[in-house]
């Protein structure tokens, strides 16, 4: 008796420990009786369906089962959690009419198809050709009593595993664009269908098939950035009605306005320089650099209309530009779009945004798209930071991953708070205190507290937030200021100041 009890406990332990956890995600009312039967019968096949109305513990599960579910009710955070879960290999299961006539989520539509025209509510599925998923012991053909189901377009990338003799798919299985496994059945999960042993085995076979992938993949924790994780810094003002932004390097960040005025913001000196009025460029929709810019110094300006035309400007230096007589017809490039660089997680964009495409929509908001292997959008969400849609004009990404945002009258930098906190952003002002040589100049750093400041002037190093330096004569003098804190975060500015005979404040 004790031996039998011991064997029973061992078998029970194996059953419980070996159970697969599946989140039964519901967000609308349904039949509680059929749901309870579904959960109880799934346990017989070692599947633990855990009913949930939120996704707080989704990472503890191997798959998510959308049941009594309305996709249009998904919040932005819930959508992000699901996309991250599926990218980590989490399985997806759906049943019956979880897809509405319209959808907000590209990935959801492609996983489960899109509702077309409903079939009659009751349909007699006499014989169904069966593909036996997960070796559930199903016969090649089986019969089910009259059942309610919907007729969907075939979900993208999925193949039919149950079909009626008319050739219409009833269930599908396959791999989605997110590279996770997906099972969907168009039959309604009511008491009749759940009690049908053949159908239920096919359903469980589908469930077991989708959870097999996640255990073999590294499940990275989900982290959705919050607004408080970002800081918006104003870099430059002094222009009006800006229309186009192009960031090329620390030396060249071009800003173009509706009048044809061109400006350059230098990230090293942190200065905005007016380059002049180029009336022939007025109306340009976009700017790109030449692939051989380091050699020829060209920027191209693109114009729309019946035919796309291109003109170009040559940069003599960061403070001077010249119009070129070049002109041609070309295809219009992507406007205000960039892909977050994979190495930008520490100082630029958080890991959540790595590899995603940022785009400025026609409605004046920053959208973030998750892409598949073919660089096609499979999910689109708003960026966590929002701006005035009527003023937002352009976005670009610096080499360190930080985002630049152009408004009608300002250029801004979005910083992300890493584990070490926000990176410093240092600048300085100077004041000439003398009317004649030698000129005594006072320089003062502008930076948050907690940073050590080191100046490099005329080959000498000075320490402190405010320092003084004597210059023997008028002229241009390079000043370098570096800010660093105890945990290694640093920033610097390299600017040339002009010393004149009158008191000057800049």
N, C-alpha and C positions, 0 to 999 in steps of 0.2 A: 504493500500500500504506500509506504514511504517512498519506495523506488519509483512507483508510478507518479506520485505527486512531484517528485524531484524532476522526472522527465518532463512532466507537464509544465513546471515552472521554467525549465530551460527552453522549451518550445515557445512558451508565452513570451519569455525574455527576448528570444531571437525575433519573434514577430514584432514586438514593440520597438526594439532597437533598430530593426531593419525597415521600419515604416518610412515611406516617403511622405513628406509634408507638402501639402498643396493648399495654397490660399484660395478659398472659395469667396471671391470678391463680389459683393452685391451692393448696389446703391439704389435699388428701387424695389417696390413691393412685389411679392410673388407667392407661390404656394408653399407655405411652411411645411405642410405635410409631405409633399414630394421632395422637398429639400432635405428633410429629416431622413427619409428613406434612402435618398442618394448618399448621404453621409454614412449611414449605417451599413449599407451594402458595400460601399467602397472599402470599409475596414476588412471585409472578408478577403479582399485582394491586396491587403497590406498597404492601402492608401489612406492616409489620414487627412481628410478634407477639413480644414479649419476655417469656419465661416468668419469673415471680417468685413467691416464697413469702412476701414481705413487701411493704409499700407505701411503703417509704422514698423511692422515686423516682417515685411515681405522678404528681406534678405535671409531670413531663417528658413524659407521655403524653397522647394525645388521647382515649383511652377505656380502660375496663377490661373485660376479657373474663373472666367467671366460668366457669372450666373445671375439671372434677374438683374441685368446690367444695362445702363444707359451711358454710352460713350460721351454724349454731349454734356453730362454732368461732371466729367473729370475736371478737377482743378489743374492749374498750371503745375503745381508741385506734384500732384499725383501723376500727371503725365510724365514729368521728368523722372520720377521714381521708377515708373514702369519701363521707360526707354532704357534707363541705366541697368535695370534688372535683366532685360532681354539681351542687352549687349554683353552682359556677363554670362549668358547662356541659359537664363531662366526660361522654362517652357511656358507656352501659352495655350489655353484650351478655351474654346467658345462653343456655345450651343444656341440653336434656334435664332430668335430675332434680336440678337445683341447689337446688330448694326442698324442704325436709323437710315432714313432716305438721304440725309446729308450728314457729312462728318467733318469734324474739326481737326482730326488727326490723320495725317497721311499714312503713318505706319499701321494704324488700326484698320483703315480701309484695305490696305494691301495685304494684311494678315488674314482678314476674315471675309473679304469681298464686300460688295456694296449692294444693298437691297434694290431689287429691280421691280418686278411685278409679283405680288404674292400669289402662290398657287391656291386652289381651293383649300379651305381650312382642313378638311378631312380627305385623306388620300389612302387608298388601299394599296400598300406595297406588297404585292403577292410574293414575288421572289426578288431577292437582292443579291447580285454578285458581290462577294466579299473578299477583300484582301485582309488576311489575318495579321493584324499588328501585334507584335510582342508575343507571338505564339500562345494565343489564348485558347486554341483548340476549336476555332470556329470552322464550320463546314463551308465549302465554296459557295453554296447558295443557302439562304434561309428565308423564312417567311415571318412577317410581323403583322399584327392586327392593324386595323386602320389607325393612322397616326397623323398628327398635325405637324406640318413643316413649312418652311419658306423656301422660295426659289431664288437663290442668289447668283450673281455673277461668280465665276470660278475665282477664288482668291489667288492673287498673284503668287507664282512660284510653287503653289501647292498642287498635289496630284490627288485625284479621286481615289478613295479606298473603299467606299460603298456607293453603288449605283443601282437604280432600278432598271428593269428590263427595257425601258424606253431610252436608256442611256443618260438619264439625268442624275447628276451627282447628288449624293445625300450627305457624305462625309468626306473630308479632305485631310491630308497629312503632308508635311514637308518642312522646308527650311525657309525662313523669311529673309528679308533684306537685312535684318539686324543679326542674322546668322544664328538665331535661336530656332528651336523646333516648335512647330505649331500643329495643333489638331483642332478641327472644327466639324461639328455635325449640325445639319439643318433641321434635324428632328427635335421636337419639343420634349424637354425632360419633365414629363408628368408621371403620374402613378402607373399608367399603362405601359409606357415605354421603359421605365425603370424596372418594372416587374418582368419585362421580356428578357429572358436570360441571354439570348443570342445578342440582342441589341446592347444590353448592358456590358457583356464581355467585349464587344467591339469598342464601346466607349472607354472602358478601363484599359483596353489595349492601346488606345490613342493616348490616354493619360500617361501610362507607363512609358510610352515611346518618347514623349516630349521631355520627361524629367531625366532621361538618361544622359543628356548633354551637360547639364549644369555641374554635376559632381566632378567632371573631369576638367573644369575650368576654374581659374582663380577668381573668386568672387570679391571684387574690390568694393569697399564700403561706399555708399552713395553720399554725396555731399552737394547739396544745392546751395549755391552762394546766396547770401542775403544782402540787402541794400547796405547794411552797416559794414559789410566786408569791402566796400569800395569808397574811394574818396575822389571828388572832382576838383581839379585844380585849374584855375584860369592861367593860361600861358601868355596870351597876347590879345590886345585890343587895338583899335586905331583904324579899322577898316569898316566899311558899311556895305550891306547887301551882298555878302559873300555868297558864292554859288558853287565853287568847286575846290576840292582839296586833293593834294597829291603829296604823300610822304615818300621820299627816296632815301634819305640818309640823315645823319645828325646835322649835316650842312645844308640840306635842301628839303624844305617842306613848303610847297607852293600853295598859296591861297589866291584865288581869282574871284573878282566880284562882277556884278552885272554890268557895270560901266566899262569893263575892260581893264581895270586896275589890277596889277599883279604885285604880290607881296611874297617875301620869303621869310620863314621863321627858322632861325638857326638854333638847334637844340644845345649846341656847345656853349654859345654865348648867351643863349636865352633872350635873343633880340629879334624884333620884327623889323625887316627892312623893306621899304617901298621900292619896287623895281621899275615903276613907271606906268604910264597909260598906254595900252595897246588896243586901240579902238578896233582894229581889224580882227581881233580875237573875241570881241564882244559876242556873247551868246554861246560860247563853248560849253559843251555838256560834260566833258571829262578831260583829264590830263594823264598822260603816261610818260615814263622816261624811256629813252632809247636803250636797247639791250647793251649797247657799247657806250653808255653815257660817260664812263670814266675817260674815254678817249675823245668823243666828239662833243660832249656836253649839251646834247639836245633833249628838249622836252616837247612832246607832241600834244596838240590841242584838237579835240574831236568835236565836230558839229553835226547835228541831225538835219532832217529834212527829207526831200525826195531821194537825195543821194548823200551818203555820209562823206564828208570831206575832212581833211586833216591839214593843219598848219603846224609850224614849229618855231620854237624860240631857242636861241643858244645862250647858255649861262656862261658869261665871262668869268664871274666869280659869285659867291653867295650874295653880293650886294649889287650886282650889275647884270642885266639881261639885254639881249639884242634880238630884234625881229629878223626872221629869215624869210627868203622869198619862196621857200619850199611849199608845195601844194599837191595833194593827190586825193583820190577816192579810196575809201577803205571800209572794212566792217567795223561797227561800233564796239568798243570793248565793254566789259562788264563795268557798270557804274557803281561806285561806292560799295564794293564787295571785297572781302578778304577772308582767307582761311587762317584760323588761329594756329600759330606755329607750335609744333610738338614740344619745343624746348622752352616754352614761355611760362611754365607753371610757377616758377619761383618769384619772379618780379613782374610778370605781366598778367595774363589771364589765368584763372584757377584751372585745375586739372579738368573740372567739369566741362569747360569750354574748349579743351584741346581738340584740334582736328575738325572743329565745327566751322561753318561758314557764316560770317556776319554780313548782313546786307541792310542797306537803308531802303525801306519800302516806299512805294509811291504815296503812302499815307503819312510819311514823315516819322516813322518809328524804326528803331533798330531791331531787326529780326535775327534770330539765330537758328540755323538749319543744321540738323544732323544729316550726314551724307552716307550713302552706301558705297560699295567698292567702285561703282561706276560714276561716283561723284554726283549722284542724283539725290535730291532732298527727300528724306523719309520722315522727317518731323520738323516742324517750325514752331518756335516759341519766342515770346518777346524777351529782349535783354532785360536783366534785372534792374538796370538803371534806365529811367525814362527821361526824356527831354521834351521841351515845347515843340510839338509837331510842326508848328508854323515857322519855327526858327531853325530847326535842325537841317543842315545842308550837306554834310559829308562825314565819313568816318575813315580812319586809316589805322594801321598798326605799326608801331615802331619795332626795331629789330629785337628789343628785349620783351616784346609781347604786350607792352602797354598800349592802350587805345587812345587815339586822338579823335576828338569830336569837334567838328566845325559848326558853329552857329552863325547866324547872319552877321553878328558884330563881335564875335570872340572865338578864339581857339582854346580848347580845353583838353586836359589830360585826365584820363581815368586811371587811378592807381588801385591795385588789389592788395589787400592786407594779407601777407603771407604769414607763416607760423611765427616769424620774427616781428611782425607788425608792418606798418606802412614804411616804405622806403623814404629817405629824406629827399627834400626838394629845396636846393639852396640857391639863393640869388644874393645880390648885394647892390648897394647904392654908394655913391661917392660924392664928396663935397670938397671943392678947392677953397682953402681958407686964406690964400695969399693973393695979393694983387700984382706982385712982381716976383721974379725968381730970387731965391729958390722957392718953389711952390710946395707948401705944406698941404697934403691932401688927407682927408679923413675918409676911411672906408668902413662900412658897416654891413655885416651879414644879415640876411633875412632868412631864417630857418627856425624850425621848432626847437624847443628846449631839449636837452639830452644828447646833443651832438657836439663832438670836439671839432673845432674849426682850425684849419691850417691854410695860411695864405702863402703864395709864392709870388714875390714882387722883385724885379731886378736881380734875380738870382738869390735873394734872401728869403728865409722862411719866418713868418710871423704867426703868433698864436692868439686866438681870442675872437670874440664877436665883433669888436670894434678896434681897428688899428689905424695908425697914422704912418705916412710915408712922405719923404721929401724928394721932390723931383727937381733937378737943377735947371731944366729948361722946358719950354713948351714942346709938345709932341704927342705921339701915340705910344701908349705903354700897355703891354699885355699883362693881365692880372689873372692868376689862377687861384680859385678858392675851393677847398675840399672839405666836406663834412662827413664825419664817420662816428658811429656810436660803438658801445662796448660789445655789441654782438655782430659787428662786421658790416652793417649796412652803410652804404656810402653813396655820395653824389658829388659832382664837381661842376664848376662853371669856368669857362675860359673866355674872357672878354677883353677886348682892347679899349682902354679909356683914352679920351682926348683931353690933354691938359692945355688950357688956354690962359690968357693973361687976365681974364675977368673971372669973377666968382661964378662957378658953374655948379648947378645941382641937377643931377640926372637920376 
